[in-house]
Amino acid sequence: MLSPVAVRSIFRWPNQRCALCRLPLRDGDHYWCQHCLTSLPTPPYCRRCGATTLESVSHCGYCLRQPPSWDRLVRLGEYGFPLNRLVQQYKFQGKFWLRQPLAGLLAEQITEPAPLLLPVPLHPWRRLIRGFNQSALLADALAEITGSESDHRVLQRTQWARPQHQLSRKARLQNLRQAFILNNNRVWPDHVAIVDDVVTTGSTVSVLSQLLRKQQVARIDVYCLAFTPHDR
């Protein structure tokens, strides 16, 4: 596992100004100044479901009552300023280069990298409209840092659906029913991670985790940039 210094040194921001506040960078800064970097919303959270907690815990009360389909969730922070701005720039404004520094920060939180990374797939039409799959680019950048394999072909989305961020948890589950298929043309490792940019209700990664469980995958992690707090 690479050290945080080594991770950040892999990707160097050619511009000499912070990507967020636009102030000049100091020696040793990459992409963001130290002020913006320390302002990222990183409260403690449950390592099982990803929900924000008063202190970091392996399981929260909700997980004990209703465990999620996956085993561990690693996140960079909450979906709040300035992290949400970075995610929006990356996802909707075509700033593809942000995948590299964001993946570098996320990799610092991953203590046991999964040997296989599976990005959440987009429907082919949505990918055509957007021009890229943000989760796939993030998985590739993470794989470069951790030495894992990133496979875009395993999980496929077969049904067009309304954007998930517009729906409630119940509507999301209905929206995702039979939306994905799994291309089972490979040997499965015991440890697999699903990679997504933002986890809101967990409906998408839950459905994908259930598909992987059918392949007898022993441990399923979720790696995401941001987690959106929600009422349960």
Contacts in CASP RR format, 6 or more apart in sequence:
PFRMAT RR
TARGET T0000
AUTHOR 0000-0000-0000
METHOD contacts of the structure
MODEL  1
MLSPVAVRSIFRWPNQRCALCRLPLRDGDHYWCQHCLTSLPTPPYCRRCG
ATTLESVSHCGYCLRQPPSWDRLVRLGEYGFPLNRLVQQYKFQGKFWLRQ
PLAGLLAEQITEPAPLLLPVPLHPWRRLIRGFNQSALLADALAEITGSES
DHRVLQRTQWARPQHQLSRKARLQNLRQAFILNNNRVWPDHVAIVDDVVT
TGSTVSVLSQLLRKQQVARIDVYCLAFTPHDR
1 110 0 8 1.000
1 111 0 8 1.000
1 113 0 8 1.000
1 146 0 8 1.000
2 10 0 8 1.000
2 107 0 8 1.000
2 145 0 8 1.000
2 146 0 8 1.000
4 108 0 8 1.000
7 104 0 8 1.000
7 107 0 8 1.000
7 108 0 8 1.000
7 145 0 8 1.000
8 30 0 8 1.000
8 101 0 8 1.000
8 104 0 8 1.000
9 30 0 8 1.000
10 100 0 8 1.000
10 104 0 8 1.000
10 144 0 8 1.000
10 145 0 8 1.000
11 30 0 8 1.000
11 31 0 8 1.000
11 100 0 8 1.000
11 101 0 8 1.000
11 104 0 8 1.000
12 30 0 8 1.000
13 19 0 8 1.000
13 25 0 8 1.000
13 30 0 8 1.000
13 31 0 8 1.000
13 101 0 8 1.000
16 24 0 8 1.000
16 25 0 8 1.000
17 23 0 8 1.000
17 24 0 8 1.000
17 25 0 8 1.000
18 24 0 8 1.000
18 25 0 8 1.000
18 29 0 8 1.000
18 31 0 8 1.000
18 32 0 8 1.000
18 33 0 8 1.000
18 36 0 8 1.000
19 31 0 8 1.000
19 32 0 8 1.000
19 86 0 8 1.000
19 98 0 8 1.000
19 101 0 8 1.000
20 32 0 8 1.000
20 33 0 8 1.000
20 36 0 8 1.000
20 82 0 8 1.000
20 85 0 8 1.000
20 86 0 8 1.000
21 33 0 8 1.000
21 35 0 8 1.000
21 36 0 8 1.000
23 33 0 8 1.000
25 33 0 8 1.000
26 33 0 8 1.000
26 34 0 8 1.000
30 101 0 8 1.000
31 101 0 8 1.000
32 101 0 8 1.000
36 82 0 8 1.000
39 82 0 8 1.000
40 76 0 8 1.000
40 77 0 8 1.000
40 82 0 8 1.000
40 83 0 8 1.000
40 105 0 8 1.000
41 77 0 8 1.000
41 78 0 8 1.000
41 80 0 8 1.000
41 81 0 8 1.000
41 83 0 8 1.000
42 76 0 8 1.000
42 77 0 8 1.000
42 78 0 8 1.000
43 52 0 8 1.000
43 77 0 8 1.000
43 78 0 8 1.000
44 52 0 8 1.000
44 53 0 8 1.000
44 54 0 8 1.000
44 55 0 8 1.000
44 56 0 8 1.000
44 57 0 8 1.000
45 51 0 8 1.000
45 52 0 8 1.000
45 53 0 8 1.000
45 56 0 8 1.000
45 75 0 8 1.000
45 77 0 8 1.000
45 227 0 8 1.000
46 52 0 8 1.000
46 53 0 8 1.000
46 56 0 8 1.000
46 57 0 8 1.000
46 58 0 8 1.000
46 59 0 8 1.000
46 60 0 8 1.000
46 62 0 8 1.000
46 63 0 8 1.000
46 73 0 8 1.000
47 56 0 8 1.000
47 57 0 8 1.000
47 58 0 8 1.000
47 59 0 8 1.000
47 72 0 8 1.000
47 73 0 8 1.000
47 74 0 8 1.000
48 58 0 8 1.000
48 59 0 8 1.000
48 60 0 8 1.000
48 63 0 8 1.000
48 67 0 8 1.000
48 68 0 8 1.000
48 71 0 8 1.000
48 72 0 8 1.000
48 73 0 8 1.000
49 60 0 8 1.000
49 62 0 8 1.000
49 63 0 8 1.000
49 68 0 8 1.000
49 73 0 8 1.000
50 73 0 8 1.000
50 75 0 8 1.000
50 199 0 8 1.000
50 227 0 8 1.000
51 60 0 8 1.000
51 62 0 8 1.000
51 227 0 8 1.000
51 229 0 8 1.000
51 232 0 8 1.000
52 78 0 8 1.000
52 227 0 8 1.000
52 229 0 8 1.000
53 60 0 8 1.000
62 232 0 8 1.000
68 202 0 8 1.000
68 206 0 8 1.000
68 209 0 8 1.000
69 205 0 8 1.000
69 206 0 8 1.000
69 207 0 8 1.000
69 209 0 8 1.000
69 210 0 8 1.000
69 213 0 8 1.000
69 220 0 8 1.000
70 194 0 8 1.000
70 205 0 8 1.000
70 206 0 8 1.000
70 209 0 8 1.000
70 220 0 8 1.000
70 221 0 8 1.000
70 222 0 8 1.000
71 219 0 8 1.000
71 220 0 8 1.000
71 221 0 8 1.000
72 219 0 8 1.000
72 221 0 8 1.000
72 222 0 8 1.000
73 199 0 8 1.000
73 221 0 8 1.000
73 222 0 8 1.000
73 224 0 8 1.000
73 227 0 8 1.000
74 106 0 8 1.000
74 109 0 8 1.000
74 110 0 8 1.000
74 221 0 8 1.000
74 222 0 8 1.000
74 223 0 8 1.000
74 224 0 8 1.000
75 106 0 8 1.000
75 109 0 8 1.000
75 199 0 8 1.000
75 223 0 8 1.000
75 224 0 8 1.000
75 225 0 8 1.000
75 226 0 8 1.000
75 227 0 8 1.000
76 83 0 8 1.000
76 102 0 8 1.000
76 105 0 8 1.000
76 106 0 8 1.000
76 109 0 8 1.000
76 224 0 8 1.000
76 225 0 8 1.000
76 226 0 8 1.000
77 83 0 8 1.000
77 225 0 8 1.000
77 226 0 8 1.000
77 227 0 8 1.000
78 226 0 8 1.000
78 227 0 8 1.000
78 228 0 8 1.000
78 229 0 8 1.000
79 87 0 8 1.000
79 198 0 8 1.000
79 200 0 8 1.000
79 226 0 8 1.000
79 227 0 8 1.000
79 228 0 8 1.000
79 229 0 8 1.000
80 226 0 8 1.000
83 225 0 8 1.000
83 226 0 8 1.000
84 226 0 8 1.000
86 98 0 8 1.000
86 102 0 8 1.000
86 225 0 8 1.000
87 102 0 8 1.000
87 197 0 8 1.000
87 198 0 8 1.000
87 225 0 8 1.000
87 226 0 8 1.000
89 95 0 8 1.000
89 98 0 8 1.000
90 96 0 8 1.000
90 98 0 8 1.000
90 99 0 8 1.000
90 102 0 8 1.000
90 134 0 8 1.000
90 197 0 8 1.000
91 134 0 8 1.000
91 197 0 8 1.000
94 132 0 8 1.000
96 132 0 8 1.000
96 137 0 8 1.000
99 134 0 8 1.000
99 137 0 8 1.000
99 138 0 8 1.000
99 140 0 8 1.000
99 141 0 8 1.000
100 141 0 8 1.000
102 138 0 8 1.000
102 141 0 8 1.000
102 225 0 8 1.000
103 138 0 8 1.000
103 141 0 8 1.000
103 142 0 8 1.000
103 144 0 8 1.000
103 145 0 8 1.000
104 141 0 8 1.000
104 142 0 8 1.000
104 145 0 8 1.000
106 138 0 8 1.000
106 142 0 8 1.000
106 223 0 8 1.000
106 224 0 8 1.000
106 225 0 8 1.000
107 113 0 8 1.000
107 142 0 8 1.000
107 145 0 8 1.000
107 146 0 8 1.000
110 142 0 8 1.000
110 146 0 8 1.000
110 223 0 8 1.000
112 191 0 8 1.000
113 142 0 8 1.000
113 146 0 8 1.000
113 147 0 8 1.000
113 148 0 8 1.000
113 193 0 8 1.000
114 148 0 8 1.000
114 189 0 8 1.000
114 191 0 8 1.000
114 192 0 8 1.000
114 193 0 8 1.000
114 219 0 8 1.000
114 221 0 8 1.000
115 148 0 8 1.000
115 149 0 8 1.000
115 189 0 8 1.000
115 191 0 8 1.000
115 192 0 8 1.000
116 148 0 8 1.000
116 149 0 8 1.000
116 151 0 8 1.000
116 188 0 8 1.000
116 189 0 8 1.000
116 191 0 8 1.000
116 192 0 8 1.000
116 193 0 8 1.000
117 139 0 8 1.000
117 142 0 8 1.000
117 143 0 8 1.000
117 148 0 8 1.000
117 149 0 8 1.000
117 150 0 8 1.000
117 151 0 8 1.000
117 192 0 8 1.000
117 193 0 8 1.000
117 195 0 8 1.000
117 223 0 8 1.000
118 139 0 8 1.000
118 150 0 8 1.000
118 151 0 8 1.000
118 154 0 8 1.000
118 155 0 8 1.000
118 192 0 8 1.000
118 193 0 8 1.000
118 194 0 8 1.000
118 195 0 8 1.000
118 208 0 8 1.000
118 212 0 8 1.000
119 133 0 8 1.000
119 135 0 8 1.000
119 136 0 8 1.000
119 138 0 8 1.000
119 139 0 8 1.000
119 150 0 8 1.000
119 152 0 8 1.000
119 155 0 8 1.000
119 194 0 8 1.000
119 195 0 8 1.000
119 196 0 8 1.000
120 135 0 8 1.000
120 155 0 8 1.000
120 194 0 8 1.000
120 195 0 8 1.000
120 196 0 8 1.000
120 204 0 8 1.000
120 205 0 8 1.000
120 208 0 8 1.000
121 133 0 8 1.000
121 135 0 8 1.000
121 136 0 8 1.000
121 152 0 8 1.000
121 155 0 8 1.000
121 156 0 8 1.000
121 157 0 8 1.000
121 180 0 8 1.000
122 130 0 8 1.000
122 133 0 8 1.000
122 135 0 8 1.000
122 157 0 8 1.000
123 157 0 8 1.000
123 158 0 8 1.000
123 159 0 8 1.000
123 160 0 8 1.000
123 161 0 8 1.000
124 157 0 8 1.000
125 160 0 8 1.000
126 160 0 8 1.000
127 133 0 8 1.000
133 152 0 8 1.000
134 197 0 8 1.000
135 195 0 8 1.000
135 196 0 8 1.000
135 197 0 8 1.000
136 150 0 8 1.000
136 152 0 8 1.000
138 195 0 8 1.000
138 197 0 8 1.000
138 225 0 8 1.000
139 150 0 8 1.000
139 152 0 8 1.000
139 195 0 8 1.000
140 150 0 8 1.000
142 148 0 8 1.000
142 150 0 8 1.000
142 195 0 8 1.000
142 223 0 8 1.000
143 149 0 8 1.000
143 150 0 8 1.000
148 193 0 8 1.000
150 195 0 8 1.000
151 186 0 8 1.000
153 183 0 8 1.000
154 182 0 8 1.000
154 183 0 8 1.000
154 186 0 8 1.000
155 180 0 8 1.000
155 181 0 8 1.000
155 182 0 8 1.000
155 183 0 8 1.000
155 208 0 8 1.000
155 211 0 8 1.000
156 180 0 8 1.000
156 181 0 8 1.000
156 182 0 8 1.000
156 183 0 8 1.000
157 179 0 8 1.000
157 180 0 8 1.000
158 178 0 8 1.000
158 179 0 8 1.000
158 180 0 8 1.000
158 181 0 8 1.000
159 178 0 8 1.000
159 179 0 8 1.000
161 175 0 8 1.000
161 176 0 8 1.000
161 179 0 8 1.000
162 175 0 8 1.000
164 172 0 8 1.000
164 175 0 8 1.000
164 176 0 8 1.000
164 200 0 8 1.000
164 203 0 8 1.000
164 204 0 8 1.000
165 198 0 8 1.000
165 200 0 8 1.000
167 175 0 8 1.000
168 201 0 8 1.000
169 201 0 8 1.000
169 202 0 8 1.000
169 203 0 8 1.000
169 230 0 8 1.000
172 200 0 8 1.000
172 201 0 8 1.000
172 202 0 8 1.000
172 203 0 8 1.000
172 204 0 8 1.000
173 203 0 8 1.000
173 206 0 8 1.000
173 207 0 8 1.000
175 203 0 8 1.000
176 203 0 8 1.000
176 204 0 8 1.000
176 207 0 8 1.000
179 207 0 8 1.000
180 207 0 8 1.000
180 208 0 8 1.000
180 211 0 8 1.000
181 211 0 8 1.000
182 211 0 8 1.000
182 212 0 8 1.000
182 214 0 8 1.000
182 215 0 8 1.000
184 215 0 8 1.000
188 215 0 8 1.000
188 216 0 8 1.000
188 217 0 8 1.000
189 217 0 8 1.000
190 217 0 8 1.000
190 218 0 8 1.000
190 219 0 8 1.000
191 217 0 8 1.000
191 218 0 8 1.000
191 219 0 8 1.000
191 221 0 8 1.000
192 212 0 8 1.000
192 217 0 8 1.000
192 219 0 8 1.000
192 220 0 8 1.000
192 221 0 8 1.000
193 220 0 8 1.000
193 221 0 8 1.000
193 222 0 8 1.000
193 223 0 8 1.000
194 205 0 8 1.000
194 208 0 8 1.000
194 209 0 8 1.000
194 212 0 8 1.000
194 220 0 8 1.000
194 221 0 8 1.000
194 222 0 8 1.000
194 223 0 8 1.000
195 222 0 8 1.000
195 223 0 8 1.000
195 224 0 8 1.000
196 204 0 8 1.000
196 205 0 8 1.000
196 222 0 8 1.000
196 223 0 8 1.000
196 224 0 8 1.000
197 224 0 8 1.000
197 225 0 8 1.000
197 226 0 8 1.000
198 224 0 8 1.000
198 225 0 8 1.000
198 226 0 8 1.000
198 227 0 8 1.000
198 228 0 8 1.000
199 205 0 8 1.000
199 222 0 8 1.000
199 224 0 8 1.000
199 226 0 8 1.000
199 227 0 8 1.000
199 228 0 8 1.000
200 227 0 8 1.000
200 228 0 8 1.000
200 230 0 8 1.000
201 230 0 8 1.000
205 222 0 8 1.000
209 220 0 8 1.000
209 222 0 8 1.000
212 220 0 8 1.000
213 220 0 8 1.000
END
